[in-house]
Structures are given as structure tokens and as C-alpha cells.
């Protein structure tokens, strides 16, 4: 898939105010310092579509971007480590949960995980919640360029072993680097394939 257009549509904290279009949506979510904004900018070939910041937790609303006039990329607030109050985190959690529970246009979530780290409890619990609520998702391992070619496969293997303690099989996953563009084509082709299948059904 080639991205010809990527436009910001709306930011809000109320699922009822999300776009009424019936276009398919793909939601990107992960811990606050996982490199989500950089990945979105890399996927869309836009330097500042999603606002990047040195301060984790910059994204604090549900952000809709329309891609090629045919599908929505949804940038959701990160969880954990954001430098915000406990009350603010509860608000985030409430509308994130509402988005996943009520948004019928959602086709799949992409859960971003930092490939450099051991499996984090907060990530595993969130994916478990998605599974229990029958919400399809893929894992995106970010910052692959920060690991040596030898270490990266072992980190992915370790993550797979941990996931298989809870899951019958490893969920679909992608390995990415926002700086090199690794994984971009795979993710966009996957979205294109799913969209094609939706049109046929």
C-alpha cells in the first residue's frame, strides 16, 4: 500500500464524538515511551502527523487520521509511565476502554512493544484484556535498530515463549524501526489485505 494522503480529522475523549463514517479503523496503542508517534509518522511518510515529544505521555486524546480517504488510523493515549496524575490516568483508562468496547468500526489494534525490553506485565495484561474481549490485535515490536542483529531474534524468542504461557499461539507480530523504515511495508500490506477482505465480505 502506498500512502497518498494522511489527514488529521479529530481529537476527543468521547467515543460518541468519533467520526460517524463506517470506514475501517486500526488503533495504535502502547506504553507511553514506546515510540508510537515516530512509528505513525514513519508509516504515513509524514514528519509530524503525530506529535512526537521527549516527554512520555504526550498523546492524551483519541486522535483520528484518515488515510487515503479509505481507512482511519487511530492514535490512542499510551498507558503507564506517563507523567500525569492518577486521576488523569483513570480518565484515559475510561475512554480507552470505552473506545475498544463500543467502537464498531475498529478492525484491529496494534499493541506497540519496545523490542529492547523483557516482557512487561502491563503489556501482557493489556493484551490479555483484548483477548478476553475478543478484540483482534497484532504486536508491533519497536526500536529494532537499537538491538544488534544477534540480540533481536533472542528477544523476540523470549517474548514468544512468555506469550505462549498464556496464549495457544503467538499473535500476529511485526518488527519495526522508525529510523530505518523496517516493517513499514509489512504493516501497510497487512492493513491493505484486511481492508480487501472486508470489502469482499
C-alpha positions in Angstrom: 0.0 0.0 0.0 1.2 3.5 -0.9 0.0 6.3 1.4 -1.1 9.1 -0.9 -2.9 11.2 1.8 -2.9 11.3 5.6 -5.0 13.9 7.2 -5.9 14.7 10.8 -9.7 14.6 11.4 -10.5 15.0 15.1 -9.2 14.6 18.7 -11.5 13.9 21.6 -12.1 11.9 24.8 -15.7 10.9 24.0 -16.2 7.8 21.8 -19.6 9.2 20.8 -17.9 12.1 19.1 -15.6 9.9 17.0 -16.2 10.0 13.2 -19.6 8.6 12.1 -18.0 7.1 8.9 -18.2 3.4 8.6 -14.6 3.2 7.3 -12.4 0.5 9.0 -10.2 1.7 11.9 -6.8 0.5 13.1 -5.9 1.6 16.6 -2.3 2.1 17.8 -1.6 1.9 21.5 1.3 1.1 23.8 3.3 2.2 26.8 4.0 5.9 26.8 7.6 5.8 25.8 7.4 3.1 23.2 7.8 5.3 20.1 4.2 5.3 18.9 4.3 8.8 17.3 7.5 8.1 15.5 6.1 4.9 14.1 2.9 6.5 12.9 4.9 9.2 11.2 7.1 6.6 9.6 4.1 4.6 8.3 2.5 7.6 6.8 5.6 9.3 5.4 4.8 12.4 7.4 7.3 14.1 9.7 4.8 15.5 12.2 1.4 13.9 11.6 1.6 12.5 15.1 3.2 14.9 17.6 6.5 13.4 19.0 7.8 14.5 22.3 10.7 13.9 24.6 8.1 13.8 27.4 6.3 10.4 27.5 2.5 10.6 27.6 2.1 13.5 25.1 -0.9 11.8 23.4 -3.9 12.3 25.8 -6.8 12.0 23.4 -8.3 9.7 20.8 -6.8 11.0 17.6 -8.3 10.1 14.2 -6.4 10.4 11.0 -7.9 9.4 7.6 -5.6 7.6 5.3 -6.1 7.5 1.5 -9.7 8.5 2.2 -10.4 4.8 2.8 -9.5 4.0 6.4 -8.7 5.5 9.8 -5.5 5.3 11.7 -6.3 5.9 15.4 -3.6 7.2 17.8 -4.6 6.3 21.4 -3.0 7.6 24.6 -0.2 5.5 26.0 -0.5 3.6 29.2 1.9 3.5 32.1 4.8 5.9 32.9 3.0 9.0 31.6 3.8 11.9 33.8 0.2 12.7 34.6 -1.9 12.5 37.8 -3.6 9.3 38.9 -7.0 11.0 38.2 -5.9 11.8 34.6 -4.8 8.2 34.1 -8.2 7.0 35.3 -9.8 9.3 32.7 -7.5 7.9 30.0 -8.3 4.3 31.0 -12.1 5.1 30.9 -12.2 6.4 27.4 -9.7 3.9 26.1 -11.8 1.1 27.4 -14.9 2.7 26.0 -13.2 3.1 22.6 -12.4 -0.6 22.4 -15.7 -1.7 23.8 -18.0 0.5 21.8 -16.3 1.4 18.5 -17.8 -1.0 15.9 -15.6 0.4 13.2 -12.5 -1.0 14.9 -11.0 -3.8 12.8 -7.8 -4.4 14.7 -5.5 -2.9 17.4 -1.7 -2.7 17.1 -0.1 -3.1 20.5 3.4 -1.5 20.4 6.1 -3.1 22.5 9.7 -2.0 22.9 11.8 -4.8 21.4 14.8 -4.0 23.8 12.9 -4.9 27.0 11.8 -8.1 28.6 8.0 -8.7 28.5 6.3 -6.1 30.7 3.4 -7.0 32.9 1.4 -4.0 31.8 1.6 -5.0 28.2 0.8 -8.7 28.9 -2.2 -7.7 31.0 -3.5 -5.3 28.3 -3.2 -8.0 25.6 -5.0 -10.4 27.9 -7.8 -7.9 28.2 -8.0 -7.5 24.4 -8.2 -11.3 24.1 -10.9 -11.7 26.7 -12.9 -9.0 25.0 -12.4 -10.7 21.6 -10.7 -7.6 20.1 -8.3 -8.6 17.3 -4.8 -7.3 17.6 -1.2 -7.6 16.4 2.0 -6.8 18.2 4.4 -4.3 16.8 8.0 -4.6 18.2 9.5 -1.1 18.0 13.1 0.2 18.1 14.6 -2.9 16.5 17.5 -0.8 15.3 18.6 -0.3 18.9 19.4 -4.0 19.2 22.2 -6.0 17.4 21.3 -8.5 14.8 22.2 -11.2 17.2 20.2 -9.9 20.1 17.0 -9.1 18.3 15.9 -12.7 17.4 16.6 -13.9 21.0 14.5 -11.0 22.4 11.6 -11.9 20.1 12.0 -15.6 21.0 11.9 -14.8 24.7 8.7 -12.7 24.2 7.1 -15.6 22.2 7.9 -18.0 25.0 6.3 -15.7 27.5 3.2 -15.2 25.3 2.8 -18.9 24.8 2.3 -19.4 28.6 -1.0 -17.5 28.2 -1.9 -18.0 24.6 -2.4 -21.0 22.4 -0.3 -19.4 19.7 1.8 -16.3 19.3 -0.4 -13.4 18.0 0.5 -11.8 14.6 3.5 -9.5 15.0 5.7 -7.1 13.2 9.3 -6.0 13.8 9.9 -2.3 13.2 12.3 0.6 13.3 11.0 4.1 12.8 14.5 5.4 11.8 15.2 2.8 9.1 11.6 2.1 7.9 11.9 -1.6 8.9 8.4 -3.2 9.0 6.6 -0.3 7.2 5.7 -2.3 4.1 4.7 -5.4 6.1 2.2 -3.4 8.3 0.7 -1.4 5.4 0.4 -4.5 3.2 -1.3 -6.3 6.1 -3.8 -3.4 6.5 -4.5 -3.4 2.8 -5.1 -7.1 2.8 -7.5 -6.9 5.7 -9.4 -4.0 4.0 -9.6 -6.0 0.8 -11.1 -8.9 2.7 -13.7 -6.6 4.4 -14.8 -5.3 1.0 -15.4 -8.9 -0.2 -17.4 -9.9 2.9 
